[in-house]
Amino acid sequence: MELSFILNELGEDRENYFNAVSPPIMQSSNFTFKTVTQLRQAMADEFETNLYSRGQNPTLNILRKKLAALDGAGDALVFSSGIGAISVPLLSLLQVGDHVIAVKNPYSWTLKLFNEFLPKFGITTTFIDGTVFDNFEKAVKPETRLIYLESPNTFSYELQDIKKIAGFARARGIMTMIDNSYCSPLYQQPISMGIDLVAQSATKYIGGHSDVVAGVLTGSKELIRQIFDHEFMNLGPAISPHSAWLMLRGLRTLPLRLQRSFESTKIITQWLNSHEAIQQVIWPFDPAFKQSQLACEQMQGCGGLFSFTLKNTSFANIEAFCNHLQHILLAVSWGGHESLILPSIASIAEPEYKPGDERHQLIRMYVGLEDPQYLINDLQQAFNKLKL
Ligand SMILES: *Cc1c(COP(=O)(O)O)cnc(C)c1O
């Protein structure tokens, strides 16, 4: 299916709403039926019918069709957050006694899910360095039910060889799931590489305007339906029709926004690479990146999220640099119109800081839609205020 068709036409039955170009926000909790027979049919199959907006809703349905098509998936579910799109399918797939193999540096709340939440249900996790394929083989146990990937992650950008791991898992009847937030469906297609379930935080690129928190899960129709019929409807992570509409609006410009971030990031990372205050730039499409070859093989683009370290790694220096920025905002999240900075030290108390630990030194930058020169000027004036 062509990208332009998906983003502009798919799912939009405009004759149903006065031929409006922009779909309506169907702000209704419930839907009415003419006969008890019709109502009974709807209640028997909430997955396929607009009955109650904790399940389906017409605005949401347009969005689901587009999101499934973007991932080349059978179907999609939309959640009220990205972490909901990760936790709910895990609760669906796993049961007491099951074992998970997960990459060792996933998104912070995903790590908490494996470390603190899932153990309450007798589910154990082995964390591995996912850059080395053999580690997956070594970690497999008879009770391994799921391999959980995040490629690349969003702070240090380790990749996994997705196709190879998916093939390995499938041959052993182990399910696979990936957090694809970093790439979005435009820059990485895990389903075509054999992954069973793809989650992403739609708060980032899909929403794209820093005004909605949402998550997306895609997979085969059977798997998505099974998750919908049980955990999704029981745990209730539905989004509002208004949020669904904001995501539809975000999708219209997704290719343009990603391309702009990607192009600006090439310029900014190149500039940083030759800057005297910089020790290292970490971005999967940087020629010096450790897994640059794998990145170019399995990703179609790279977007605007990267990290760097300063030569002067003192806590005070990193803090001063971030505080001196005048336009690049100090905040969590990414994927919106605005450029952001987030240093590792924001989650480390000064006495715990180890100046020699690369993970502690990392400063994450997200390049938004501003003119790249405007951002470079902001970085330069902050560097000028530091002692090198
Ligand atoms: C932000 C993020 C999440 C969580 O998404 P929310 O929408 O904040 O719940 C999960 N994974 C990655 C990689 C993220 O960046």
The ligand as a MOL file (V3000), in Angstrom:
LIG
                    3D

  0  0  0     0  0            999 V3000
M  V30 BEGIN CTAB
M  V30 COUNTS 15 15 0 0 0
M  V30 BEGIN ATOM
M  V30 1 C 8.4520 7.3570 25.6450 0
M  V30 2 C 8.7940 5.9400 25.4030 0
M  V30 3 C 7.9990 4.8940 25.8860 0
M  V30 4 C 6.7850 5.1300 26.7320 0
M  V30 5 O 5.8120 5.8110 26.0430 0
M  V30 6 P 4.7320 6.7440 26.8070 0
M  V30 7 O 3.9000 7.2190 25.6760 0
M  V30 8 O 5.5090 7.8040 27.4870 0
M  V30 9 O 4.0140 5.8650 27.7590 0
M  V30 10 C 8.3630 3.6020 25.5880 0
M  V30 11 N 9.4600 3.3400 24.8640 0
M  V30 12 C 10.2600 4.3070 24.3910 0
M  V30 13 C 11.4550 3.9380 23.6030 0
M  V30 14 C 9.9570 5.6380 24.6420 0
M  V30 15 O 10.7580 6.5930 24.1800 0
M  V30 END ATOM
M  V30 BEGIN BOND
M  V30 1 1 1 2
M  V30 2 1 2 3
M  V30 3 2 2 14
M  V30 4 1 3 4
M  V30 5 2 3 10
M  V30 6 1 4 5
M  V30 7 1 5 6
M  V30 8 2 6 7
M  V30 9 1 6 8
M  V30 10 1 6 9
M  V30 11 1 10 11
M  V30 12 2 11 12
M  V30 13 1 12 13
M  V30 14 1 12 14
M  V30 15 1 14 15
M  V30 END BOND
M  V30 END CTAB
M  END
